[in-house]
Amino acid sequence: MTLLKIAKDAPLAAHCGSSCRAALPVIVPEHLEMCVVHAHKPHFMALHCQEFGGKNYEASMSHVDKFVKELLSSDAMKDYNRARVYLDENYKSQEHFTALGSFYFLHESLKNIYQFDFKAKKYKKVTGKEIYSDTLESTPMLEKEKFPQDYFPECKWSRKGFIRTRWCITDCAFDLVNIHLFHDASNLIAWETSPSVYSGIRHKALGYVLDRYVLTLCAKATMQTIRAADTNEVVKLIFRESDNDRKVMLQLEKKLFDYFNQDVFRDNNGTALLEFDRELSVFKDRLYELDISFPPSYPYSEDSNQGRQYMNTRCPAWCDRILMSHSAKELILKSENDEKIVIYDHIGPNVCMGDHKPVFLSFRIAAGAGKPIANVHKCCVVQ
């Protein structure tokens, strides 16, 4: 499966008058993008646009709808039978307008594609082609926000902001965020220091997005502590959402870890939670581990029909690891002709294999690797 993401800061629909005869508006960048599509043949394509419609919104927005409809029905996109288009066209609202446009195209060969409904908090199957515009605040399939005005006080009002969508394709869940950061308001001020003072504003804005969407299990939850009546010992912790009718997110007991959404441990292989995996950090000078790109390996259900399900006994964690000395690291990562074929993964992601998933490390070692050339004999060569 090939995924293609295109980001651009350009008015796609501007300057397309009645003289356009092609299926797509005659704008050079768009033809170049179609060439990229033909070359890579993506199965899922994301096109993120900023300043959609150009700077003269009132005059240009009338061309946007026509452009989108022609794009969806063009010969170049005939094999993409599902699409979602989100256009922030509500330029009369200074409070909400971002001028962002997010396009998503799905090839007919892709099966069972889902998009996340942020209001219902569940995935929904994607069918057909749908266009959303004007007021996106009421669209549950995305999250949209402008950056705080005080981030860029030199402007009376700013269109800078971001739109987030979440997808699940062949059991791979991921977020796509269309972000428009701040420009340099003055070349003279930017010239005075390097990096430009405006880079600090961009850094702050990007951090705002990252802090908002970094996954932590109960970042916005209230905790209730339950103690034993006779000993006052803590016997249970209950975490509830601050809103959403105070729904229970997590219950902890001595041998109970009941989290309401196990997908957080599987989405993108749980990598958002790896920052809490710190026990090996004290050995970083003595031991090395390849980057983990598989979900927590323990504790899985021992029910043969639930190969992907975690048991509610412990917090899922990477309990099965392959560690090596730094000399072994050099041996494994050095290979003939710069051919690096190293795989660090788990086994049986969908198959019940007990409460642990085995992990494996696959690699190639050149004949005689790790030995002085003079000492290499035929008997030492690994076939």
C-alpha positions as MATLAB code, in Angstrom:
seq = 'MTLLKIAKDAPLAAHCGSSCRAALPVIVPEHLEMCVVHAHKPHFMALHCQEFGGKNYEASMSHVDKFVKELLSSDAMKDYNRARVYLDENYKSQEHFTALGSFYFLHESLKNIYQFDFKAKKYKKVTGKEIYSDTLESTPMLEKEKFPQDYFPECKWSRKGFIRTRWCITDCAFDLVNIHLFHDASNLIAWETSPSVYSGIRHKALGYVLDRYVLTLCAKATMQTIRAADTNEVVKLIFRESDNDRKVMLQLEKKLFDYFNQDVFRDNNGTALLEFDRELSVFKDRLYELDISFPPSYPYSEDSNQGRQYMNTRCPAWCDRILMSHSAKELILKSENDEKIVIYDHIGPNVCMGDHKPVFLSFRIAAGAGKPIANVHKCCVVQ';
ca = [
       0.000    0.000    0.000;
       1.377    3.394   -0.997;
       0.443    6.571    0.850;
       1.083   10.005   -0.594;
       0.871   13.257    1.317;
       1.101   16.579   -0.472;
       1.211   19.888    1.375;
       1.127   23.227   -0.321;
       0.559   26.881    0.402;
      -1.158   28.016   -2.777;
      -4.604   29.166   -3.981;
      -5.621   26.077   -5.956;
      -8.674   27.626   -7.527;
      -7.417   31.092   -8.320;
      -7.127   32.430  -11.869;
      -9.191   29.675  -13.453;
     -11.575   31.407  -15.823;
     -14.007   30.266  -18.474;
     -11.158   29.538  -20.878;
     -10.303   26.351  -18.937;
     -11.239   23.366  -21.079;
      -9.383   20.549  -19.315;
     -10.916   18.341  -16.658;
      -8.656   20.088  -14.165;
      -7.998   23.829  -14.052;
      -5.013   24.779  -16.146;
      -2.630   25.587  -13.323;
       0.890   24.258  -13.661;
       1.385   23.099  -10.048;
      -1.738   20.949  -10.195;
      -0.575   19.198  -13.372;
       2.742   18.521  -11.672;
       0.886   16.998   -8.738;
      -1.071   14.753  -11.084;
       2.237   13.605  -12.550;
       3.340   12.691   -9.041;
       0.107   10.756   -8.545;
       0.623    8.826  -11.780;
       4.248    8.105  -10.909;
       3.641    6.818   -7.377;
       0.128    5.412   -7.813;
      -0.855    5.992   -4.165;
      -3.651    4.014   -2.549;
      -4.345    6.790   -0.042;
      -3.652   10.406   -0.914;
      -3.782   13.423    1.380;
      -3.613   16.948   -0.062;
      -3.215   19.684    2.568;
      -3.665   23.262    1.388;
      -3.251   26.583    3.142;
      -4.663   29.957    2.074;
      -7.252   28.052    0.082;
      -8.981   30.312   -2.420;
      -6.178   32.861   -2.416;
      -5.972   36.138   -0.521;
      -9.079   37.663   -2.150;
     -11.550   35.274   -0.589;
     -14.772   36.983   -1.593;
     -13.782   36.999   -5.248;
     -12.055   33.619   -5.340;
     -14.295   31.340   -3.288;
     -16.776   31.117   -6.144;
     -14.113   29.208   -8.119;
     -13.305   26.801   -5.315;
     -16.479   24.735   -5.463;
     -16.186   24.340   -9.220;
     -12.564   23.295   -8.932;
     -13.343   20.676   -6.281;
     -16.186   19.147   -8.280;
     -14.072   18.978  -11.430;
     -11.205   17.452   -9.479;
     -13.410   14.713   -8.018;
     -14.883   13.841  -11.416;
     -11.676   14.112  -13.463;
     -10.127   11.229  -15.409;
      -6.981   11.530  -13.315;
      -8.958   10.609  -10.198;
     -11.291    8.009  -11.712;
      -9.777    5.130   -9.717;
     -10.401    6.908   -6.416;
     -13.966    5.960   -5.584;
     -14.032    7.517   -2.091;
     -13.075   11.005   -1.037;
     -13.407   13.430    1.836;
     -12.930   17.147    1.277;
     -12.884   19.693    4.095;
     -12.810   23.363    3.103;
     -12.853   26.228    5.570;
     -14.715   28.797    3.471;
     -16.308   30.771    6.294;
     -14.198   33.870    5.674;
     -16.735   36.156    7.371;
     -15.897   34.655   10.748;
     -12.656   36.160   12.065;
     -13.017   33.986   15.159;
     -12.908   30.669   13.286;
     -11.634   31.163    9.704;
      -8.374   29.316    8.891;
      -8.442   29.180    5.051;
      -7.358   25.533    5.267;
      -8.349   22.824    2.805;
      -7.816   19.117    3.437;
      -8.454   16.567    0.668;
      -8.328   12.776    1.102;
      -8.648   10.315   -1.783;
      -8.961    6.539   -1.410;
      -8.184    4.111   -4.230;
     -10.837    1.577   -5.188;
      -8.468   -1.291   -4.305;
      -8.439   -0.309   -0.622;
     -10.962   -2.193    1.495;
     -12.451   -1.426    4.896;
     -11.201    2.120    5.420;
     -12.379    3.945    8.528;
     -12.337    7.542    9.717;
     -12.638    8.587   13.341;
     -15.707   10.434   14.595;
     -14.371   12.692   17.366;
     -17.851   13.347   18.767;
     -19.033    9.722   18.885;
     -15.477    8.582   19.760;
     -15.509    5.696   17.301;
     -14.425    4.835   13.756;
     -16.892    4.917   10.868;
     -16.493    3.197    7.522;
     -15.687    5.533    4.623;
     -17.957    5.215    1.600;
     -18.689    7.533   -1.308;
     -17.461   11.075   -1.841;
     -18.360   13.879    0.535;
     -17.545   17.595    0.638;
     -17.744   19.701    3.792;
     -17.341   23.464    3.683;
     -18.352   26.768    5.232;
     -18.651   25.926    8.951;
     -16.410   23.008    9.870;
     -16.864   23.501   13.607;
     -19.948   21.251   13.519;
     -18.241   18.463   11.544;
     -17.510   15.575   13.966;
     -14.986   13.925   11.634;
     -12.310   16.535   12.300;
     -10.912   18.875   14.908;
     -10.170   22.457   13.847;
      -8.653   25.298   15.821;
      -6.970   28.645   15.326;
      -3.833   29.538   17.215;
      -4.350   32.001   20.071;
      -4.300   35.582   18.842;
      -1.560   36.575   21.283;
       0.840   34.251   19.450;
       1.023   36.802   16.651;
       0.122   40.190   18.183;
       1.432   42.209   15.229;
      -1.604   41.182   13.173;
      -5.123   42.380   13.893;
      -6.332   38.860   13.230;
      -4.713   35.731   11.895;
      -5.913   32.794    9.806;
      -3.198   30.501   11.148;
      -4.440   27.254   12.635;
      -4.794   23.531   12.037;
      -7.215   20.750   11.070;
      -6.819   17.205   12.368;
      -8.332   13.987   11.011;
      -7.763   10.363   12.077;
      -7.802    7.301    9.814;
      -7.577    3.538   10.099;
      -6.277    1.648    7.053;
      -5.561   -2.089    7.169;
      -5.406   -1.980   10.976;
      -3.020    0.990   10.907;
      -4.409    4.046   12.706;
      -2.859    7.488   12.263;
      -3.619   11.186   12.562;
      -3.085   13.728    9.808;
      -2.761   17.361   10.866;
      -2.870   20.211    8.354;
      -0.958   23.067   10.007;
      -0.406   26.633    8.805;
       2.333   28.330   10.846;
       3.230   32.012   11.103;
       5.233   33.945    8.543;
       7.938   36.569    9.068;
       6.052   39.843    9.436;
       9.116   41.980    8.669;
      12.199   41.158    6.644;
      14.085   43.869    8.521;
      13.336   42.365   11.932;
      14.058   38.857   10.636;
      17.443   40.130    9.342;
      18.566   41.301   12.775;
      19.040   37.873   14.345;
      19.521   34.306   13.232;
      17.421   32.337   13.693;
      14.707   34.887   13.065;
      12.701   36.073   16.059;
       9.654   34.769   14.204;
      10.987   31.230   14.334;
      10.263   31.345   18.071;
       6.610   32.045   17.290;
       6.499   29.096   14.896;
       8.189   26.905   17.506;
       5.590   27.935   20.082;
       2.690   27.250   17.704;
       3.977   23.840   16.630;
       4.531   22.943   20.284;
       0.930   23.956   20.943;
      -0.259   21.363   18.427;
       2.075   18.632   19.641;
       1.178   19.161   23.287;
      -2.488   18.980   22.423;
      -2.283   15.701   20.536;
       0.417   13.723   22.319;
      -1.326   10.656   23.677;
      -1.341   10.135   27.419;
      -3.814    7.795   28.993;
      -5.510   10.078   31.479;
      -4.153   13.552   30.845;
      -7.563   15.186   31.294;
      -9.090   13.011   33.944;
     -10.006   13.325   37.590;
      -8.909   10.592   39.988;
     -11.019    8.997   42.705;
      -9.242    7.055   45.442;
     -11.032    4.190   47.224;
      -9.585    2.853   50.468;
     -10.284   -0.212   52.586;
     -12.545    0.601   55.520;
     -10.477   -1.295   58.077;
      -6.883   -0.516   57.037;
      -7.284    2.701   55.016;
      -5.117    1.037   52.360;
      -5.696    2.178   48.769;
      -7.584   -0.630   46.996;
      -8.810    1.085   43.828;
      -8.170    4.156   41.674;
     -10.853    5.353   39.257;
     -10.076    7.915   36.532;
     -13.018    9.750   34.976;
     -13.161   12.142   32.046;
     -13.524   15.741   33.116;
     -16.411   16.129   30.662;
     -18.374   13.581   28.577;
     -20.656   12.780   31.558;
     -17.579   11.844   33.607;
     -17.151    8.566   31.780;
     -14.790    6.098   33.483;
     -11.519    5.924   31.526;
      -9.409    3.686   33.737;
      -9.808    1.512   36.804;
      -6.765    0.302   38.741;
      -6.668   -2.391   41.393;
      -3.921   -4.700   42.657;
      -4.354   -7.029   39.675;
      -6.671   -4.976   37.490;
      -5.827   -2.493   34.734;
      -9.083   -1.779   32.922;
      -8.591    0.983   30.347;
     -11.644    1.897   28.267;
      -9.849    2.161   24.902;
      -7.243   -0.483   24.097;
      -6.724    1.042   20.651;
      -4.332    3.551   22.221;
      -1.850    0.692   22.709;
      -2.193   -0.441   19.099;
      -2.529    2.855   17.197;
       0.779    3.438   15.433;
       2.091    0.481   17.456;
       1.694    2.427   20.683;
       4.723    4.587   19.914;
       3.132    7.608   21.608;
       3.562    5.746   24.899;
       7.202    4.759   24.404;
       8.325    7.917   26.204;
       7.233    6.217   29.437;
       9.417    3.171   28.737;
      12.427    4.312   30.759;
      13.744    1.351   32.731;
      16.556    0.616   30.283;
      17.769    4.215   30.158;
      20.181    3.652   33.060;
      21.986    1.062   30.928;
      22.273    3.208   27.788;
      26.067    3.313   28.040;
      26.301   -0.474   28.219;
      23.356   -1.819   26.215;
      21.717   -0.962   22.905;
      18.271   -1.691   21.503;
      16.926   -1.049   18.041;
      13.929    1.249   17.722;
      10.724   -0.480   18.796;
       8.084   -0.476   16.063;
       5.619   -2.998   17.446;
       2.871   -2.686   20.067;
       3.356   -3.671   23.723;
       4.070   -7.405   23.899;
       2.287   -8.146   27.210;
      -0.292   -9.023   28.628;
      -2.371  -10.535   25.830;
      -5.552  -12.513   26.304;
      -5.084  -16.282   26.428;
      -8.440  -16.772   24.717;
      -7.669  -18.369   21.325;
     -10.323  -16.156   19.690;
      -8.802  -12.885   20.925;
      -5.313  -12.750   19.483;
      -5.147   -8.929   19.500;
      -6.889   -8.324   22.817;
      -5.003   -7.309   25.961;
      -5.927   -8.769   29.338;
      -7.141   -6.276   31.920;
      -4.579   -7.385   34.501;
      -1.564   -5.148   33.869;
      -0.762   -2.018   31.897;
       0.366   -3.178   28.423;
       4.141   -2.852   28.132;
       7.143   -3.903   26.049;
       8.154   -6.771   28.337;
       9.964   -8.846   25.700;
      13.162   -7.251   24.403;
      16.345   -8.034   22.530;
      19.306   -6.103   23.920;
      22.881   -6.101   22.729;
      26.261   -4.704   23.594;
      27.519   -1.751   21.589;
      30.045   -3.978   19.843;
      27.211   -6.276   18.786;
      25.315   -3.218   17.566;
      28.217   -2.260   15.314;
      28.409   -5.819   14.002;
      24.706   -5.967   13.173;
      24.362   -2.519   11.654;
      27.503   -2.876    9.516;
      26.812   -4.857    6.391;
      28.283   -5.455    2.965;
      27.607   -2.887    0.261;
      25.685   -0.762    2.779;
      22.852   -3.273    2.543;
      21.020   -2.818    5.816;
      18.445   -5.542    6.329;
      17.610   -5.460   10.030;
      14.140   -6.244   11.342;
      13.104   -5.930   14.980;
       9.473   -7.008   15.353;
       6.994   -9.220   17.160;
       5.443  -12.517   16.071;
       1.781  -13.394   15.621;
       0.081   -9.998   16.000;
      -3.356  -11.518   15.373;
      -2.778  -15.001   16.792;
      -3.135  -16.121   20.403;
       0.323  -17.187   21.600;
      -0.134  -16.946   25.350;
       0.027  -13.752   27.369;
       3.344  -12.697   25.741;
       4.008  -12.030   22.059;
       7.485  -13.289   21.079;
       9.816  -10.724   19.526;
      12.589  -11.387   17.022;
      15.628   -9.711   15.535;
      16.566  -10.577   11.961;
      19.808   -9.340   10.408;
      22.630  -10.200    8.026;
      26.284  -10.514    8.905;
      28.934  -10.490    6.217;
      31.287  -13.485    6.049;
      34.061  -12.996    8.574;
      32.473   -9.917   10.105;
      33.911   -9.045   13.495;
      37.206  -10.830   12.857;
      40.498   -9.429   11.559;
      40.848  -10.143    7.867;
      43.980  -12.185    8.446;
      42.148  -14.601   10.696;
      39.249  -15.337    8.367;
      39.216  -18.978    7.298;
      36.698  -20.949    5.335;
      35.635  -22.769    8.463;
      34.629  -19.437   10.008;
      32.480  -18.247    7.123;
      28.776  -18.327    7.814;
      26.950  -19.763    4.821;
];
